[in-house]
Amino acid sequence: MPMIDVYATKGTFPDPSALAKNLAKTLMAIEGVPNIPMFKDNTAAFVHAPDAISNVNGDSNYVRVQVLTNAGALDRDKQQAVVEQFTQLIAEAAGDEGFKARTWVLLTEAVDGGWGLWGRAHTNTELVDAARAEIANLQGGQA
């Protein structure tokens, strides 16, 4: 149930809602998450337009993407895929291939107890167990 935060100056993306949806769908596909409500309803992207973004030269045409997942959700191949595909989606959404060189993607794993969901702090094990139970329940209901 990852969270994605995108930070870019206002106007970078003509349709930030479409970008948010595409990033969430892409991350679910890369992770191999089943398309069930427990996961898709809790995988979200947020596009932020802060008042100031700058490098040391004063350039503000950068994008920062932070992806927060539960521990172990992304092996090395999946990490590479997230960075590559998100960078491409950012450039496409901005209509500027130059963003491929100016997009920073940070991959972060939540520590145990670091997930707040359904009004409760969860450990990684609790989330994995809840996901497995939901998948088993749905599979049993389809048989």
PyMOL commands that place a pseudoatom at each C-alpha (Angstrom):
pseudoatom trace, name=CA, resn=MET, resi=1, chain=A, elem=C, hetatm=0, pos=[0.000, 0.000, 0.000]
pseudoatom trace, name=CA, resn=PRO, resi=2, chain=A, elem=C, hetatm=0, pos=[2.575, 2.511, -1.144]
pseudoatom trace, name=CA, resn=MET, resi=3, chain=A, elem=C, hetatm=0, pos=[2.347, 6.274, -1.130]
pseudoatom trace, name=CA, resn=ILE, resi=4, chain=A, elem=C, hetatm=0, pos=[3.846, 8.447, -3.837]
pseudoatom trace, name=CA, resn=ASP, resi=5, chain=A, elem=C, hetatm=0, pos=[4.597, 12.154, -3.427]
pseudoatom trace, name=CA, resn=VAL, resi=6, chain=A, elem=C, hetatm=0, pos=[5.587, 14.335, -6.382]
pseudoatom trace, name=CA, resn=TYR, resi=7, chain=A, elem=C, hetatm=0, pos=[6.941, 17.845, -5.890]
pseudoatom trace, name=CA, resn=ALA, resi=8, chain=A, elem=C, hetatm=0, pos=[7.189, 20.240, -8.836]
pseudoatom trace, name=CA, resn=THR, resi=9, chain=A, elem=C, hetatm=0, pos=[6.602, 23.917, -9.461]
pseudoatom trace, name=CA, resn=LYS, resi=10, chain=A, elem=C, hetatm=0, pos=[3.034, 24.927, -10.258]
pseudoatom trace, name=CA, resn=GLY, resi=11, chain=A, elem=C, hetatm=0, pos=[2.205, 24.439, -13.920]
pseudoatom trace, name=CA, resn=THR, resi=12, chain=A, elem=C, hetatm=0, pos=[4.793, 21.721, -14.552]
pseudoatom trace, name=CA, resn=PHE, resi=13, chain=A, elem=C, hetatm=0, pos=[2.033, 19.200, -15.251]
pseudoatom trace, name=CA, resn=PRO, resi=14, chain=A, elem=C, hetatm=0, pos=[-1.025, 20.215, -17.282]
pseudoatom trace, name=CA, resn=ASP, resi=15, chain=A, elem=C, hetatm=0, pos=[-3.017, 17.341, -15.746]
pseudoatom trace, name=CA, resn=PRO, resi=16, chain=A, elem=C, hetatm=0, pos=[-1.593, 16.460, -12.314]
pseudoatom trace, name=CA, resn=SER, resi=17, chain=A, elem=C, hetatm=0, pos=[-4.526, 14.146, -11.532]
pseudoatom trace, name=CA, resn=ALA, resi=18, chain=A, elem=C, hetatm=0, pos=[-3.776, 11.977, -14.557]
pseudoatom trace, name=CA, resn=LEU, resi=19, chain=A, elem=C, hetatm=0, pos=[-0.107, 11.835, -13.543]
pseudoatom trace, name=CA, resn=ALA, resi=20, chain=A, elem=C, hetatm=0, pos=[-1.040, 10.778, -10.003]
pseudoatom trace, name=CA, resn=LYS, resi=21, chain=A, elem=C, hetatm=0, pos=[-3.285, 7.995, -11.312]
pseudoatom trace, name=CA, resn=ASN, resi=22, chain=A, elem=C, hetatm=0, pos=[-0.635, 6.766, -13.772]
pseudoatom trace, name=CA, resn=LEU, resi=23, chain=A, elem=C, hetatm=0, pos=[2.059, 6.683, -11.099]
pseudoatom trace, name=CA, resn=ALA, resi=24, chain=A, elem=C, hetatm=0, pos=[-0.157, 4.713, -8.689]
pseudoatom trace, name=CA, resn=LYS, resi=25, chain=A, elem=C, hetatm=0, pos=[-1.165, 2.209, -11.383]
pseudoatom trace, name=CA, resn=THR, resi=26, chain=A, elem=C, hetatm=0, pos=[2.435, 1.821, -12.533]
pseudoatom trace, name=CA, resn=LEU, resi=27, chain=A, elem=C, hetatm=0, pos=[3.728, 1.165, -9.026]
pseudoatom trace, name=CA, resn=MET, resi=28, chain=A, elem=C, hetatm=0, pos=[1.028, -1.449, -8.401]
pseudoatom trace, name=CA, resn=ALA, resi=29, chain=A, elem=C, hetatm=0, pos=[1.993, -3.187, -11.654]
pseudoatom trace, name=CA, resn=ILE, resi=30, chain=A, elem=C, hetatm=0, pos=[5.719, -3.139, -10.855]
pseudoatom trace, name=CA, resn=GLU, resi=31, chain=A, elem=C, hetatm=0, pos=[5.138, -4.469, -7.342]
pseudoatom trace, name=CA, resn=GLY, resi=32, chain=A, elem=C, hetatm=0, pos=[2.842, -7.171, -8.712]
pseudoatom trace, name=CA, resn=VAL, resi=33, chain=A, elem=C, hetatm=0, pos=[0.099, -6.146, -6.298]
pseudoatom trace, name=CA, resn=PRO, resi=34, chain=A, elem=C, hetatm=0, pos=[-3.253, -7.856, -6.878]
pseudoatom trace, name=CA, resn=ASN, resi=35, chain=A, elem=C, hetatm=0, pos=[-5.959, -5.539, -8.187]
pseudoatom trace, name=CA, resn=ILE, resi=36, chain=A, elem=C, hetatm=0, pos=[-8.147, -5.853, -5.105]
pseudoatom trace, name=CA, resn=PRO, resi=37, chain=A, elem=C, hetatm=0, pos=[-9.703, -3.029, -3.051]
pseudoatom trace, name=CA, resn=MET, resi=38, chain=A, elem=C, hetatm=0, pos=[-7.404, -3.424, -0.050]
pseudoatom trace, name=CA, resn=PHE, resi=39, chain=A, elem=C, hetatm=0, pos=[-4.430, -2.559, -2.248]
pseudoatom trace, name=CA, resn=LYS, resi=40, chain=A, elem=C, hetatm=0, pos=[-5.740, -0.338, -5.022]
pseudoatom trace, name=CA, resn=ASP, resi=41, chain=A, elem=C, hetatm=0, pos=[-7.826, 1.807, -2.675]
pseudoatom trace, name=CA, resn=ASN, resi=42, chain=A, elem=C, hetatm=0, pos=[-4.762, 2.430, -0.499]
pseudoatom trace, name=CA, resn=THR, resi=43, chain=A, elem=C, hetatm=0, pos=[-2.161, 3.037, -3.205]
pseudoatom trace, name=CA, resn=ALA, resi=44, chain=A, elem=C, hetatm=0, pos=[-2.127, 6.744, -3.924]
pseudoatom trace, name=CA, resn=ALA, resi=45, chain=A, elem=C, hetatm=0, pos=[-0.048, 9.493, -5.442]
pseudoatom trace, name=CA, resn=PHE, resi=46, chain=A, elem=C, hetatm=0, pos=[-0.074, 13.125, -4.423]
pseudoatom trace, name=CA, resn=VAL, resi=47, chain=A, elem=C, hetatm=0, pos=[1.181, 15.912, -6.696]
pseudoatom trace, name=CA, resn=HIS, resi=48, chain=A, elem=C, hetatm=0, pos=[2.370, 18.944, -4.738]
pseudoatom trace, name=CA, resn=ALA, resi=49, chain=A, elem=C, hetatm=0, pos=[3.239, 22.407, -6.068]
pseudoatom trace, name=CA, resn=PRO, resi=50, chain=A, elem=C, hetatm=0, pos=[5.357, 24.050, -3.337]
pseudoatom trace, name=CA, resn=ASP, resi=51, chain=A, elem=C, hetatm=0, pos=[6.114, 27.760, -3.379]
pseudoatom trace, name=CA, resn=ALA, resi=52, chain=A, elem=C, hetatm=0, pos=[9.826, 27.197, -3.890]
pseudoatom trace, name=CA, resn=ILE, resi=53, chain=A, elem=C, hetatm=0, pos=[12.042, 24.596, -5.536]
pseudoatom trace, name=CA, resn=SER, resi=54, chain=A, elem=C, hetatm=0, pos=[15.631, 25.430, -6.414]
pseudoatom trace, name=CA, resn=ASN, resi=55, chain=A, elem=C, hetatm=0, pos=[19.014, 23.960, -7.147]
pseudoatom trace, name=CA, resn=VAL, resi=56, chain=A, elem=C, hetatm=0, pos=[22.192, 25.874, -6.202]
pseudoatom trace, name=CA, resn=ASN, resi=57, chain=A, elem=C, hetatm=0, pos=[21.912, 27.980, -9.383]
pseudoatom trace, name=CA, resn=GLY, resi=58, chain=A, elem=C, hetatm=0, pos=[18.325, 29.004, -8.691]
pseudoatom trace, name=CA, resn=ASP, resi=59, chain=A, elem=C, hetatm=0, pos=[16.813, 26.709, -11.334]
pseudoatom trace, name=CA, resn=SER, resi=60, chain=A, elem=C, hetatm=0, pos=[13.358, 25.463, -10.364]
pseudoatom trace, name=CA, resn=ASN, resi=61, chain=A, elem=C, hetatm=0, pos=[12.673, 23.066, -13.220]
pseudoatom trace, name=CA, resn=TYR, resi=62, chain=A, elem=C, hetatm=0, pos=[13.240, 19.913, -11.166]
pseudoatom trace, name=CA, resn=VAL, resi=63, chain=A, elem=C, hetatm=0, pos=[10.873, 17.209, -9.939]
pseudoatom trace, name=CA, resn=ARG, resi=64, chain=A, elem=C, hetatm=0, pos=[11.230, 15.217, -6.737]
pseudoatom trace, name=CA, resn=VAL, resi=65, chain=A, elem=C, hetatm=0, pos=[9.336, 11.940, -6.399]
pseudoatom trace, name=CA, resn=GLN, resi=66, chain=A, elem=C, hetatm=0, pos=[9.277, 10.034, -3.129]
pseudoatom trace, name=CA, resn=VAL, resi=67, chain=A, elem=C, hetatm=0, pos=[7.954, 6.491, -3.064]
pseudoatom trace, name=CA, resn=LEU, resi=68, chain=A, elem=C, hetatm=0, pos=[7.169, 5.025, 0.352]
pseudoatom trace, name=CA, resn=THR, resi=69, chain=A, elem=C, hetatm=0, pos=[6.628, 1.261, 0.489]
pseudoatom trace, name=CA, resn=ASN, resi=70, chain=A, elem=C, hetatm=0, pos=[6.563, -1.380, 3.150]
pseudoatom trace, name=CA, resn=ALA, resi=71, chain=A, elem=C, hetatm=0, pos=[9.912, -3.025, 3.848]
pseudoatom trace, name=CA, resn=GLY, resi=72, chain=A, elem=C, hetatm=0, pos=[10.987, -5.470, 1.150]
pseudoatom trace, name=CA, resn=ALA, resi=73, chain=A, elem=C, hetatm=0, pos=[8.246, -4.540, -1.321]
pseudoatom trace, name=CA, resn=LEU, resi=74, chain=A, elem=C, hetatm=0, pos=[10.739, -3.606, -4.023]
pseudoatom trace, name=CA, resn=ASP, resi=75, chain=A, elem=C, hetatm=0, pos=[13.670, -5.865, -4.841]
pseudoatom trace, name=CA, resn=ARG, resi=76, chain=A, elem=C, hetatm=0, pos=[16.536, -4.356, -6.860]
pseudoatom trace, name=CA, resn=ASP, resi=77, chain=A, elem=C, hetatm=0, pos=[14.931, -5.052, -10.260]
pseudoatom trace, name=CA, resn=LYS, resi=78, chain=A, elem=C, hetatm=0, pos=[11.677, -3.452, -9.110]
pseudoatom trace, name=CA, resn=GLN, resi=79, chain=A, elem=C, hetatm=0, pos=[13.565, -0.438, -7.749]
pseudoatom trace, name=CA, resn=GLN, resi=80, chain=A, elem=C, hetatm=0, pos=[15.201, 0.040, -11.143]
pseudoatom trace, name=CA, resn=ALA, resi=81, chain=A, elem=C, hetatm=0, pos=[11.835, -0.305, -12.881]
pseudoatom trace, name=CA, resn=VAL, resi=82, chain=A, elem=C, hetatm=0, pos=[10.191, 2.264, -10.596]
pseudoatom trace, name=CA, resn=VAL, resi=83, chain=A, elem=C, hetatm=0, pos=[12.906, 4.849, -11.175]
pseudoatom trace, name=CA, resn=GLU, resi=84, chain=A, elem=C, hetatm=0, pos=[12.978, 4.277, -14.941]
pseudoatom trace, name=CA, resn=GLN, resi=85, chain=A, elem=C, hetatm=0, pos=[9.214, 4.210, -15.476]
pseudoatom trace, name=CA, resn=PHE, resi=86, chain=A, elem=C, hetatm=0, pos=[8.441, 7.081, -13.086]
pseudoatom trace, name=CA, resn=THR, resi=87, chain=A, elem=C, hetatm=0, pos=[11.091, 9.265, -14.737]
pseudoatom trace, name=CA, resn=GLN, resi=88, chain=A, elem=C, hetatm=0, pos=[9.498, 8.539, -18.117]
pseudoatom trace, name=CA, resn=LEU, resi=89, chain=A, elem=C, hetatm=0, pos=[5.981, 9.279, -16.799]
pseudoatom trace, name=CA, resn=ILE, resi=90, chain=A, elem=C, hetatm=0, pos=[7.166, 12.597, -15.319]
pseudoatom trace, name=CA, resn=ALA, resi=91, chain=A, elem=C, hetatm=0, pos=[8.760, 13.679, -18.611]
pseudoatom trace, name=CA, resn=GLU, resi=92, chain=A, elem=C, hetatm=0, pos=[5.644, 12.686, -20.565]
pseudoatom trace, name=CA, resn=ALA, resi=93, chain=A, elem=C, hetatm=0, pos=[3.286, 14.421, -18.141]
pseudoatom trace, name=CA, resn=ALA, resi=94, chain=A, elem=C, hetatm=0, pos=[5.381, 17.611, -18.280]
pseudoatom trace, name=CA, resn=GLY, resi=95, chain=A, elem=C, hetatm=0, pos=[5.698, 17.404, -22.070]
pseudoatom trace, name=CA, resn=ASP, resi=96, chain=A, elem=C, hetatm=0, pos=[9.458, 17.880, -21.727]
pseudoatom trace, name=CA, resn=GLU, resi=97, chain=A, elem=C, hetatm=0, pos=[12.021, 15.125, -22.252]
pseudoatom trace, name=CA, resn=GLY, resi=98, chain=A, elem=C, hetatm=0, pos=[14.530, 17.304, -20.374]
pseudoatom trace, name=CA, resn=PHE, resi=99, chain=A, elem=C, hetatm=0, pos=[12.826, 16.267, -17.135]
pseudoatom trace, name=CA, resn=LYS, resi=100, chain=A, elem=C, hetatm=0, pos=[14.451, 12.851, -17.513]
pseudoatom trace, name=CA, resn=ALA, resi=101, chain=A, elem=C, hetatm=0, pos=[17.691, 14.497, -16.371]
pseudoatom trace, name=CA, resn=ARG, resi=102, chain=A, elem=C, hetatm=0, pos=[15.984, 16.641, -13.725]
pseudoatom trace, name=CA, resn=THR, resi=103, chain=A, elem=C, hetatm=0, pos=[13.789, 14.131, -11.905]
pseudoatom trace, name=CA, resn=TRP, resi=104, chain=A, elem=C, hetatm=0, pos=[14.905, 12.707, -8.591]
pseudoatom trace, name=CA, resn=VAL, resi=105, chain=A, elem=C, hetatm=0, pos=[13.210, 9.526, -7.403]
pseudoatom trace, name=CA, resn=LEU, resi=106, chain=A, elem=C, hetatm=0, pos=[13.696, 8.598, -3.751]
pseudoatom trace, name=CA, resn=LEU, resi=107, chain=A, elem=C, hetatm=0, pos=[12.784, 5.088, -2.652]
pseudoatom trace, name=CA, resn=THR, resi=108, chain=A, elem=C, hetatm=0, pos=[11.927, 4.780, 1.030]
pseudoatom trace, name=CA, resn=GLU, resi=109, chain=A, elem=C, hetatm=0, pos=[10.852, 1.761, 3.071]
pseudoatom trace, name=CA, resn=ALA, resi=110, chain=A, elem=C, hetatm=0, pos=[8.706, 2.212, 6.162]
pseudoatom trace, name=CA, resn=VAL, resi=111, chain=A, elem=C, hetatm=0, pos=[10.127, 0.732, 9.329]
pseudoatom trace, name=CA, resn=ASP, resi=112, chain=A, elem=C, hetatm=0, pos=[8.036, -1.510, 11.546]
pseudoatom trace, name=CA, resn=GLY, resi=113, chain=A, elem=C, hetatm=0, pos=[5.244, 0.502, 13.037]
pseudoatom trace, name=CA, resn=GLY, resi=114, chain=A, elem=C, hetatm=0, pos=[5.753, 3.122, 10.345]
pseudoatom trace, name=CA, resn=TRP, resi=115, chain=A, elem=C, hetatm=0, pos=[2.503, 2.494, 8.492]
pseudoatom trace, name=CA, resn=GLY, resi=116, chain=A, elem=C, hetatm=0, pos=[-0.622, 4.258, 9.644]
pseudoatom trace, name=CA, resn=LEU, resi=117, chain=A, elem=C, hetatm=0, pos=[-3.673, 2.780, 7.991]
pseudoatom trace, name=CA, resn=TRP, resi=118, chain=A, elem=C, hetatm=0, pos=[-7.292, 2.338, 9.064]
pseudoatom trace, name=CA, resn=GLY, resi=119, chain=A, elem=C, hetatm=0, pos=[-6.556, 4.558, 12.069]
pseudoatom trace, name=CA, resn=ARG, resi=120, chain=A, elem=C, hetatm=0, pos=[-3.823, 2.316, 13.456]
pseudoatom trace, name=CA, resn=ALA, resi=121, chain=A, elem=C, hetatm=0, pos=[-0.020, 2.041, 13.257]
pseudoatom trace, name=CA, resn=HIS, resi=122, chain=A, elem=C, hetatm=0, pos=[0.930, -1.304, 11.701]
pseudoatom trace, name=CA, resn=THR, resi=123, chain=A, elem=C, hetatm=0, pos=[4.128, -3.295, 11.562]
pseudoatom trace, name=CA, resn=ASN, resi=124, chain=A, elem=C, hetatm=0, pos=[5.291, -4.660, 8.234]
pseudoatom trace, name=CA, resn=THR, resi=125, chain=A, elem=C, hetatm=0, pos=[4.347, -8.180, 9.363]
pseudoatom trace, name=CA, resn=GLU, resi=126, chain=A, elem=C, hetatm=0, pos=[0.819, -7.077, 10.267]
pseudoatom trace, name=CA, resn=LEU, resi=127, chain=A, elem=C, hetatm=0, pos=[0.332, -5.517, 6.836]
pseudoatom trace, name=CA, resn=VAL, resi=128, chain=A, elem=C, hetatm=0, pos=[1.667, -8.563, 5.012]
pseudoatom trace, name=CA, resn=ASP, resi=129, chain=A, elem=C, hetatm=0, pos=[-0.530, -10.871, 7.113]
pseudoatom trace, name=CA, resn=ALA, resi=130, chain=A, elem=C, hetatm=0, pos=[-3.600, -8.686, 6.468]
pseudoatom trace, name=CA, resn=ALA, resi=131, chain=A, elem=C, hetatm=0, pos=[-2.867, -8.693, 2.736]
pseudoatom trace, name=CA, resn=ARG, resi=132, chain=A, elem=C, hetatm=0, pos=[-2.447, -12.473, 2.636]
pseudoatom trace, name=CA, resn=ALA, resi=133, chain=A, elem=C, hetatm=0, pos=[-5.687, -12.952, 4.571]
pseudoatom trace, name=CA, resn=GLU, resi=134, chain=A, elem=C, hetatm=0, pos=[-7.560, -10.649, 2.169]
pseudoatom trace, name=CA, resn=ILE, resi=135, chain=A, elem=C, hetatm=0, pos=[-6.157, -12.455, -0.876]
pseudoatom trace, name=CA, resn=ALA, resi=136, chain=A, elem=C, hetatm=0, pos=[-7.081, -15.849, 0.603]
pseudoatom trace, name=CA, resn=ASN, resi=137, chain=A, elem=C, hetatm=0, pos=[-10.559, -14.571, 1.436]
pseudoatom trace, name=CA, resn=LEU, resi=138, chain=A, elem=C, hetatm=0, pos=[-11.086, -13.281, -2.108]
pseudoatom trace, name=CA, resn=GLN, resi=139, chain=A, elem=C, hetatm=0, pos=[-9.727, -16.463, -3.682]
pseudoatom trace, name=CA, resn=GLY, resi=140, chain=A, elem=C, hetatm=0, pos=[-12.010, -18.552, -1.477]
pseudoatom trace, name=CA, resn=GLY, resi=141, chain=A, elem=C, hetatm=0, pos=[-14.972, -16.434, -2.509]
pseudoatom trace, name=CA, resn=GLN, resi=142, chain=A, elem=C, hetatm=0, pos=[-14.190, -16.962, -6.190]
pseudoatom trace, name=CA, resn=ALA, resi=143, chain=A, elem=C, hetatm=0, pos=[-13.978, -20.752, -6.007]
for i in range(1, 143): cmd.bond("trace and resi %d" % i, "trace and resi %d" % (i + 1))
show_as sticks, trace
zoom trace
